[in-house]
Amino acid sequence: MRENRLMRVLSCLHSVLLMMPVCPAMYAFYRERRDAALWPMFATAAFLLLCAFPMRMAALRLKSLWAYLAAGTASLLCAASLAWTVGGRYFGGNLRLAFMLVFAAEGIFIMEESARIRMREKRRKKAEEDNDISYTEIQIFLEKPMAICTGWFGLVYLAGLMTACPPVCDMGLACGLAYLFIWLIYRDQEASVRFLSQSSHLANVPVKKIRRIRKGILLILLLMVCAASLPAMLTAGRRTYRDLRYQEFSLPVEPVMEMELFDMEPPAGEGWEEWLPLDQPVWEPPWWLEYVGTAFMYLCLTAVFIIILRGIAGYFIEFSGRPEENADVAVSLKEDTARRLHDGRRAGFGRGLSERERVRRQYRRLIRKYRKSRPLPCETPTQIEAQAVFPQSFDLEALHEDYEKARYS
C-alpha cells in the first residue's frame, strides 16, 4: 500500500532530522567556534539519509546478521566518505575529525535501531501465529515520529539562545517545524492504514472519498501550524541572547578567621602504642593463597566471556529469518529443524517440515485465504473458523480435528 511506503520514508526522515542538529548544538558551546561552519555541518549531517534508507530495507529483507552488518557497514562508509569530503571543503582540522566521530556514532545507532525493529516484528508475527496473549508491544525509539521528540528541537533552540548563536536557533526552529509536519503526516497515514484494515471485510466503502476528506483536514492543520510558526520567523532578529561560554560561575569565599591557640590536652588514648604486643609474630598468608586468587580471577573472566559470547550468539539467532508481509517467517534450515518433533532421525537437507508443522502452516494459509479479517490472539480455533467463509464441499471438521491434534498434542 502507498500509505505503508510513505510511512517508511517518514520514519527514516524522522531519525535523520533528530540527529542533524546534534553536532551544531554541541559546537555552539565551544568558545572559539566559527559560526560560518555551523550551516555546512548541519547540511553535511543530511548524508545520514544514505545509510538510514538502506539499513531499514536491509533489516527487512536480509536473512542473516552477517549480511545485514555488511550492508549496513557499506552504506555507512559510503555516507561517511561523502561527509568527510564535504567536511574537508567547508570545515577542517580537529572540527572535521570530531564531526566524523559523531557522524559514525549516529550511523551505528541507526543500524542498531533498525535491527531492533526487525527483531520486534519477528516476535510480533510469531505471537500472532501462536495466539500468544502475553505478548507486549515494545516501542523502538527510531521506529516512527513521536510527539515527545519535538522537545529535542526546543532544547536545540534554547542552546542557541544561551550561547548567542543565531544559526543554531534557526536550525532548531526549522527542524522542529519540519519534524512537526512529518509527525502529523505520519499520524494521518497511520490512521488511514488502521481504518482500511478494519473495514477491509466491508463492501462499498468510499475509500477515495475518505482519503480526500482526510487530505483536506491534514492540509488545513498544516496551514495552521505554519501560521502559528510565522511570528517566530518574523521576529528572529529580535531574539534576546545570552552567552554562557564566557560566564564564570564561582561561589563567594568567606574570609578565613584567625584561630587562637589554646593549650590543648592530649587526646584520650594517646600512647596506645605501648599496649601493643610487639613481641608476637605477625600472621602471613600461605603461599598457595595467591594462586587461588589468580585462578578465581581467571574463572570470573572466563564466565564473563562465555556470557558475552552467548549473548552475541542469541542476537544472531534472533535476527536470522526474514519476516514477510503474510505473517510467515522465512527461517533457515537449522532453525527450522530445531523446532521439529524429535522422531529419532537426523533431519537432512532435502527433508520437509514435520507433520505437526505442516498441518499448522496449512491451517494458517487456509484461514488467511477464506477469512477477511485477521484473527485475534484471544480467539479459539472454533471462533477463528466461525468467521471464515469456506466452500460448501470443504471438510471443516477434518481440518479442525487435525489442527487440534497438531497444536495440543
N, C-alpha and C positions, 0 to 999 in steps of 0.2 A: 504494500500500500504506500501511496505517496506520503501519507502522514508519518509513517514509520521512517521513511528515508529522511524527511525533513527533521524529525526528532533526533536522528543520529547526527546529522550535520550540526544542529543546535547544541547537542551535548558536547561535541568536540570544540565548538566555539566557546562554550561555557568554560572548559578547562583552560583554554589559551588566554581568554580575557582575564581570568583570575591571576595568571602568572605574568602577564605583560608588565604591570606596574611594580613588580617586586624589586627589580634592580634600581629603577629610578627612585623609588621611595627610600631604599637603603642608601643610595648615593647622595640623597638630599641632605643627610646628616653629616656628610664629610665636610670638614672645614675648608679645604682647598678645592672644592668642587668647581667644575666648569659647566655652566648652565647650557652651553652650546652642545654638550654631549648627551643631554638628557633625552631629547626627542629622537636622535638616531638610536640610542639604546632602547628606547621604548619600541620603535619600529622594528628593530632587529629581533626583538623577542617574538615577533609575529611568525618567525620561521618555525616556531613550535608546531604550527599547523601541519608542517611537512612530516612530522612524526606522530601527531595526535591522530590524524585520519588513518594512516597505515597501521598503527598499533591497534586501533579499535577494530579494524577489519581483520587483521591477523588474529586477534584474540577470538573472533567469532568463527573463523574459517579453518585455522590450522589445528592439527590434532595433537601434536606433541609440544612439550615445553621447550625443547631444544630448537625446534623450528620457529617458535614464537620469539625466543630470545635472539635468534639470528636475524629475523625480520625486523624486530624492534631495534636492535643494535645498528643494523644497516640504515634504517630510516633516521635514527638519532645522529649517526655520524654524518649523513648527508645534510641534515639541518644544521648541525654544528659547524660543518665546513663552510657553509654559506654565511652563517653568523660570524665565524672567525674572519672571513674575507671582508665582510662589511664593517666589522669592528676595527680592522686594521686601517680602513679608509677614513673613518669618522672619529674614532677614539682608540688610542693605542696605549702601549705601556702596561703598567700594572692594572689599570682600569679594564683593559681588554681581557687580561687573564682572569680577573675576578668575575667579570661578566660571564665568561665561558664556564667557570666553575658553577655558578648559579644556574646557567642555562642547562648544563649537563644534569645537575641535580633535579631540575624541573622535568626534564625529559624522562629520567629514571622514575620519578614519581608518577608520571602519566602512564608509563609502561606497567608499573606495579598495580595501579588502579584499574587499568584495562584487564589485567589478568584476574583481579578480584571480581570484576563484573562478570567475566566469563564463567568462573567457578560458581558464583552465586546463581547464575542462570541454570547451570547444570544441576545444582542442588534443588532448585525450584521445580524444574521439569521432572526430576526423579521423584520429588514429593507428590506431584500431580499424578504420576503414573501409579504410585503405590497408595494413593489416597491417604497420605500422611497428614493428619490434622494437627500434629505437634510442630509442624514446620513454621518458622517465623521468618519474615522477610527482613533482610539486612540492607540498609541504605548505604550505598557507596558514595563517597564524597564527590568524586568527579563523574558520577553517572549521568546526572541531569541537573539543569539550573534549579537553584533553590532561592527562596526569598531572603533567607538569612545571609546569603553571600553578598548581598548589596551593602551590608555593613562594612565589608572589607574596603570597598571603594570610598566609604566615608572616612575610614582611617587613613587612607592614602591622601585624601583631600586635607585632613587635619595635619598630616605630616608636612604637606606643602605649606600650610599656614604657619606652623610652628618653626619652620626653617627658612622662611622668607624665600620660597621657591615657587613662583607662579607657574612654571611648566608642570610641576608635579600636581598642583591644584587642578590645572586644566586636564591632565591625564585622569585624575580621579573622577572629575565631573563627566568627561566624555565616556570613560569606560563604564561608569555607573549607569549612565543613560542607555548606552548600548546593551549592557547586561540586563537592564530592566526590560528593554524591548525583547530580548531573547527569552527571558523568563515568561513574559506574557504570551508570546507566540507559542512557546513550548506547552504552557498550560492549556492553551486553546486546542492545540493538536492532540494533546493527551486526552482531553475531554471528548474530542471527536472520535478518537480511536475507541475509547470506552463505550461511547454511545453506539457506534457501529457494531461492536462485538455483542452488546446486549440486545440489539434489535436485528441481528442477522437472521433470526428464525422467523421474523415477521415479513409479511408481504405488503407491497405498495407503500413503502416508507419513502417519503420525499427527501432523499439524501442530498440531492443537488440544491434543493431549496433551503434545507437546513444549513448546508455549508455556506451558502450565500448570506444567510442571516448572521451566522457566526462571524464571517469575514467582515461584515458591516459593523458589528458590535466591536470586534477587535480593532478595526480602523479608527473608530470613534475613541476608543480607550487609548490608543497610541497617540492620537492627536491631543488628547487631554494631558498626557504625560509630557509631550513636547511643550504645550502651553505652560505647564507648571514649571518646567525647567528653563523657560525663556528668561525670566528675571535673573537667574543666576548667571546666565551667559552675558546679559547686557550689563550687569554690574561687576564684571570681572576686574575692571580697572580700579574699583574702589574697595578692594579687599584690605583688611587690616592684618598685616603680617607681624610675626614675632620671630626673632632669630635666636633659637636656643643653643646654637652651636658655640657661641662665644659667651654664653651665660655661665657665670661662676656660682656654684652652689656651695655655700660654706655656712657653718653654724657659728654663732658668736662665742668667742673664747673668753671665759671668765678669768680675771687676774688671779694669779697664784697667791694664796695667803701665806704669809710668813708664819711658821710654826715655832713656838717657843720650846726650848729644850728643857725637859724635866729629868729629874733623877728617877729613873725607872728601875724597879726591882727586877731581877732576873726572873723570867717566866718559870712557872711551876714545871718541874720535870727536867730542869737543866742539870746536866751531869748524869744523864741516863746511860752514858757510855760505860760508866763504872760498874753498872749492874749486869752487863752482858757477859756471858760465859765464853771468854775468848779462848780458853784452853781446849774447847771441844772442837772436833774436826767438822768441816762443812760437808754436807751431802752432795755428791756428784752423781749425775745421771749415768746409767750404764752405757757402754759403747754401742750396743745394738739399738738404743732408742732413736738415735739419729737416722739409722737406716729405715726404721719403722715409719718415722715421719716422712721421709722421702718417698717410700713406697705408697703411703697413703695419699700424698700429693699427686703422684703419677696416676693412682687409681681414680682420684676425683677428676683429673684432666681427661682421662680415657672415657669416663662416664659422660662428661660434658660433650666430648667429641662425638660419642655414639648418639647422644640425644640430638645433636645438631644434624648429623647425617640422617637420622630417622625423620627429622622434620623436613629436610630437603627432599628426601625420597617420597614422603607423604605429599609434599607440594607438587612433585612431578606427577604422581599418580592421580591426584585430584584434578590437575589441569588436563590430563590426557583424555581424549574423547570429545569430539566436536558436537556441541548442541545444535540441533536442527529446528526449523520452524514448525515441524509437525509433531513436536513434543517427544520425538525419539532422540536418543543419544547415540551417535556413532562412536563405538568404542573399539579398541584394539583387540586382537585375538587373545592376548594374555589376560587382559582384564575381563573379557567375556567368559573365558574358561574358568576363571576364579569364582564366578557366581553360579556355575552349573552344579547340578546334583552329582555327587560322587558315585559313579557306577562301577568303580574298580578298574576302569580303563583310563589310560592316559589320552587326553584329547589331542588329536593330531591336527595338522594344518587344514586338511580337507573336510574335517567333520563340521557339521552344522550345530545349531543350538540344541540344547536338551529338550526333551518332550515338554517339560514344565514351562520353560522359557518360550517355546514355540507356541504353546496354547495361549499364554498370556499376551504375546505380541499379536497373534491373530485376533484375539478378543479386542485389544485396543484399536486395531485397524478397522474392525467391523463396527465398533461403536462410533468411531470418528466418521465412518462412511455413512451410516444410517441415522446419525443424530446431529442436529443442527448446533445445539449449544454444547459447551464443554461441561463435563460432569463436575460436580462439586466434590471437595475432599471428604465431606461427611456422608455422601451417598453410598448406599449399599449396592451390590451388583443388581439386585432386583429393582431398585429405584432407578439405577442407570439404564437398565434395559427398558423400563416402562416409558422413558422419554424418547426412545429411539423408534423409528418407523421402519420395521423390517418387511421384506416381501412376504406375501401370503404363504409361499412354499418354503419359507426359511424355517429350519428346525431350531427354534429358540431354546427349547427345553434341553436339547443335547448340548448346545453352546453353553448354557448356564451351568449345566452339570459338570462339563469338562473344565470350565473356568474355576468353579468352586473347588474341584478336586486339585487342580494345579496350584491354586493360591493358598489354600488352607491345609493342604496335606502335610 
